Each structure stands twice: as C-alpha cells, then as structure tokens.
Amino acid sequence: MSKLPVRTLGRLDVSAIGFGAMVLSPGVYGEVDDDRALAALRYAVDNGATFVDTSDGYGDDGHNERLVGRALKGRRDTVVVATKFGLRVPEGAEAHRFPVGFEFGELAVNAEPRYVRGYAEASLRNLGTDVIDLYYPHFPDPRVPIEDTAGAVAELVDDGLVRWFGLSNVTADQLRRAHAVHPVQAVQTEWSMWRPADPKLLATARELGVGIVSWSPLGAGFLTGNVREVSDGDFRRNNPRFSQANLAVNNRAYASIRGIAADLSITPGQLALAWLLHQGPDVVPIPGSRTPAHIDENLQAAHIGLHPDTLERVNAVLSNIQPAGGTLLQDEPSR
Ligand SMILES: NC(=O)c1ccc[n+]([C@@H]2O[C@H](COP(=O)([O-])OP(=O)(O)OC[C@H]3O[C@@H](n4cnc5c(N)ncnc54)[C@H](OP(=O)(O)O)[C@@H]3O)[C@@H](O)[C@H]2O)c1
C-alpha cells in the first residue's frame, strides 16, 4: 500500500487527500455500476487514501454508504469513514426547505434531534460497521438550532455509535455555537479554485482547532479542464456553472490556470488540489473519481510542492476571474 502524507483534522489523522464517494452512485456525474464503483474505491484505499466521505443522501436509499461498507469489508480499521445525515427526510418527518443556487431552487433537510439516532443506526447498517468515525449534519437545518443537532450527535458519541463530530455547509457563527455544545473536529465546505471559502468560516475553524475538508475540490470536475459538456442524467445539469453557455465562458476564463499547470508539467486537476493543500496544513480535499488513472493523478497531488511565486501567479489570475453561474449555497447563507 502506498503512503500519503498525513494531515490532522482536529484530533483525527487522515491522508492529506481523501476520497469523496458521491460520484460512485449513478446519476451524480453520469453512469457508473457497482463493480466499477467498488473497484474505484478499493483502488483509492490501496493507493493510500485513508479518509472516505459519504452520506446517507447519496444514491437511492443508502446506496452510497452500502458501497462504502462493501468496499471496506476486511479493511474497515485502515480508513476513517465520514458520513452525513439529514438530507434524506424520513417518511412522516417535516421537510425543512432552504434556498440553493442550483436549478431545483431549494433543498430540504430534517436534523431534529428526535430523528438523529435513527439516521445513525441506518448509516451503521448500510456501512456494515459498529461505529461512524466522523458524523456530520449534511446541512444546518433552518428550523432547528444547531445546538440541538449538536446535542443529539453528542449523545451518539457518548453511546459509542459515533467517534467524532463534524459540520458541513455551516456559517462561522453556527460552527462556534455547535462547538460550544460538543467539540467539532472538521468542517466541510465547498472550496476550490472556482469557489472561495468564507474567510470568516476559515478563521473561526482555525481559532477553534477545527480541520477543514474541501468538497468539490476539482470544481465538480471543471478544474481538470476535461468537462466540455454535461449529459442528461448528470446532476451537474442543475448547476448553472455547467450550462452550455457558462461552461464555455468558464473554460475560456481558466485557460491561464491550465497554462500554469502545463508550465509545471502537472495536470490542471493536480494544480487545483495542490493549491488547496497549500492554503494551510489543516486543509484536506476529498476529490471523487470512478477512474483509477484519475485517482492516481489526484492522490499524487499530495506530493506536489508549489513555489510561493507560483501561488502568487495563480492567485493573481484567480482574483481576476468571476466564474459565470451561481453555486449551491449563497456566499452568506441567511440561516
Ligand atoms: N457536504 C456537501 O454538501 C458536499 C457536496 C458535494 C460534494 N461533497 C463531497 O465532496 C466529494 C467530491 O466532490 P465532487 O464529487 O462534487 O467533485 P470533485 O471531486 O471536485 O469532482 C468530481 C468529478 O471530477 C472528475 N475527476 C476526478 N478526478 C479527475 C481527474 N484526475 N481528471 C479528470 N476528471 C476527474 C470525476 O469524474 P471521473 O469519475 O471520470 O474521474 C467527477 O466527475 C464528493 O464525493 C462528496 O463526498 C460534499
């Protein structure tokens, strides 16, 4: 098994680059079957990824978590398994809606404390494990104080169902309030060369000693330079940045970034991941892929050092780009 550098999220040691499993369920980024999905995930773990990210909301009825459970059979202890809850609202529970920038306009969650133990028990069954290493509410619930959700996770930690508490898609204020109830180890946020992270969130995470997990670190594939169109059945159809018109504009805008990668003899995707790793020792990107050659490329980015002059050059280019199309969450969520 290859070794990757280790980073620490709060008190949790993980490979500097993890693996985001969302892409392994059909209908997210196009077609994939279970054999290909299992092979991809095993390949990532064989090649040094020790941090796997999933959610009870990925795929139908726990499909993604079940894949993770199957792939990790016999090697569960070598991997930190992170999953999320609240996006799959159970029958009979109220759907708490909030606006998002994708075409479907809103998402719904339910993170009321009374449902949280049931979510965890279902995830444990899907994952085929007796403990979840890192457990996040997928989104803050607009109708439930974050303190209440944090309290419900704290009970799961006390009872041994969960090891560590994480937060996803929260504001700096929500992070601080939840952390006061139970220590948060990692905060997951969209962060990449085409989606700046909220500086207040980063500052608060750093002040509290909370690690930062960047989701969609490759801009949902865009930053690899390989996406020229998205087909039917690809979830990115809902993402305004991937409309045919915006995609063409955005690909033109990022030509200089691809040029910098070429000058360094690395791929644009590797530059995107290495750039994130250079934003601080507490940052862990979780790219996803169904393709072993891509997984290799992504994991190798953990070994790439970028000279300060290169970072300055990249940042200068990025500061002049405003990507066309909105993102999933508003920059300043109103929750
Ligand atoms: N907390 C949240 O709300 C949230 C939201 C979104 C995502 N996430 C997490 O973040 C993880 C990663 O995000 P993501 O999947 O949205 O986006 P991503 O990792 O930025 O990009 C994934 C896409 O890039 C392609 N790709 C990956 N490596 C490549 C390479 N080296 N060359 C060319 N193409 C490459 C993949 O296709 P191939 O399969 O063809 O390689 C896939 O289409 C998810 O799996 C999920 O765990 C969390």
PDBQT file of the ligand as one rigid body, heavy atoms in Angstrom, charges set to zero:
ROOT
HETATM    1  N1  LIG A 401     -21.019  18.424   2.042  1.00  0.00    +0.000 N 
HETATM    2  C1  LIG A 401     -21.593  18.612   0.875  1.00  0.00    +0.000 C 
HETATM    3  O1  LIG A 401     -22.655  19.239   0.771  1.00  0.00    +0.000 OA
HETATM    4  C2  LIG A 401     -20.950  18.060  -0.359  1.00  0.00    +0.000 A 
HETATM    5  C3  LIG A 401     -21.383  18.469  -1.622  1.00  0.00    +0.000 A 
HETATM    6  C4  LIG A 401     -20.764  17.948  -2.751  1.00  0.00    +0.000 A 
HETATM    7  C5  LIG A 401     -19.731  17.033  -2.598  1.00  0.00    +0.000 A 
HETATM    8  N2  LIG A 401     -19.332  16.625  -1.359  1.00  0.00    +0.000 N 
HETATM    9  C6  LIG A 401     -18.256  15.640  -1.175  1.00  0.00    +0.000 C 
HETATM   10  O2  LIG A 401     -17.123  16.042  -1.932  1.00  0.00    +0.000 OA
HETATM   11  C7  LIG A 401     -16.706  14.962  -2.754  1.00  0.00    +0.000 C 
HETATM   12  C8  LIG A 401     -16.049  15.472  -4.019  1.00  0.00    +0.000 C 
HETATM   13  O3  LIG A 401     -16.877  16.402  -4.672  1.00  0.00    +0.000 OA
HETATM   14  P1  LIG A 401     -17.457  16.181  -6.131  1.00  0.00    +0.000 P 
HETATM   15  O4  LIG A 401     -17.529  14.735  -6.469  1.00  0.00    +0.000 OA
HETATM   16  O5  LIG A 401     -18.685  17.003  -6.188  1.00  0.00    +0.000 OA
HETATM   17  O6  LIG A 401     -16.440  16.920  -7.077  1.00  0.00    +0.000 OA
HETATM   18  P2  LIG A 401     -14.901  16.788  -7.479  1.00  0.00    +0.000 P 
HETATM   19  O7  LIG A 401     -14.209  15.777  -6.644  1.00  0.00    +0.000 OA
HETATM   20  O8  LIG A 401     -14.441  18.183  -7.484  1.00  0.00    +0.000 OA
HETATM   21  O9  LIG A 401     -15.017  16.266  -8.991  1.00  0.00    +0.000 OA
HETATM   22  C9  LIG A 401     -15.514  15.006  -9.314  1.00  0.00    +0.000 C 
HETATM   23  C10 LIG A 401     -15.575  14.914 -10.825  1.00  0.00    +0.000 C 
HETATM   24  O10 LIG A 401     -14.279  15.115 -11.363  1.00  0.00    +0.000 OA
HETATM   25  C11 LIG A 401     -13.907  14.039 -12.210  1.00  0.00    +0.000 C 
HETATM   26  N3  LIG A 401     -12.485  13.793 -11.953  1.00  0.00    +0.000 N 
HETATM   27  C12 LIG A 401     -11.915  13.456 -10.755  1.00  0.00    +0.000 A 
HETATM   28  N4  LIG A 401     -10.595  13.359 -10.883  1.00  0.00    +0.000 NA
HETATM   29  C13 LIG A 401     -10.304  13.642 -12.164  1.00  0.00    +0.000 A 
HETATM   30  C14 LIG A 401      -9.101  13.714 -12.906  1.00  0.00    +0.000 A 
HETATM   31  N5  LIG A 401      -7.934  13.490 -12.302  1.00  0.00    +0.000 N 
HETATM   32  N6  LIG A 401      -9.174  14.013 -14.238  1.00  0.00    +0.000 NA
HETATM   33  C15 LIG A 401     -10.348  14.254 -14.836  1.00  0.00    +0.000 A 
HETATM   34  N7  LIG A 401     -11.532  14.215 -14.193  1.00  0.00    +0.000 NA
HETATM   35  C16 LIG A 401     -11.507  13.907 -12.857  1.00  0.00    +0.000 A 
HETATM   36  C17 LIG A 401     -14.788  12.884 -11.816  1.00  0.00    +0.000 C 
HETATM   37  O11 LIG A 401     -15.028  12.074 -12.950  1.00  0.00    +0.000 OA
HETATM   38  P3  LIG A 401     -14.342  10.608 -13.136  1.00  0.00    +0.000 P 
HETATM   39  O12 LIG A 401     -15.150   9.700 -12.306  1.00  0.00    +0.000 OA
HETATM   40  O13 LIG A 401     -14.483  10.394 -14.595  1.00  0.00    +0.000 OA
HETATM   41  O14 LIG A 401     -12.913  10.724 -12.710  1.00  0.00    +0.000 OA
HETATM   42  C18 LIG A 401     -16.053  13.599 -11.366  1.00  0.00    +0.000 C 
HETATM   43  O15 LIG A 401     -16.867  13.860 -12.479  1.00  0.00    +0.000 OA
HETATM   44  C19 LIG A 401     -17.991  14.189  -3.008  1.00  0.00    +0.000 C 
HETATM   45  O16 LIG A 401     -17.730  12.874  -3.387  1.00  0.00    +0.000 OA
HETATM   46  C20 LIG A 401     -18.673  14.254  -1.665  1.00  0.00    +0.000 C 
HETATM   47  O17 LIG A 401     -18.139  13.252  -0.828  1.00  0.00    +0.000 OA
HETATM   48  C21 LIG A 401     -19.926  17.140  -0.241  1.00  0.00    +0.000 A 
ENDROOT
TORSDOF 0
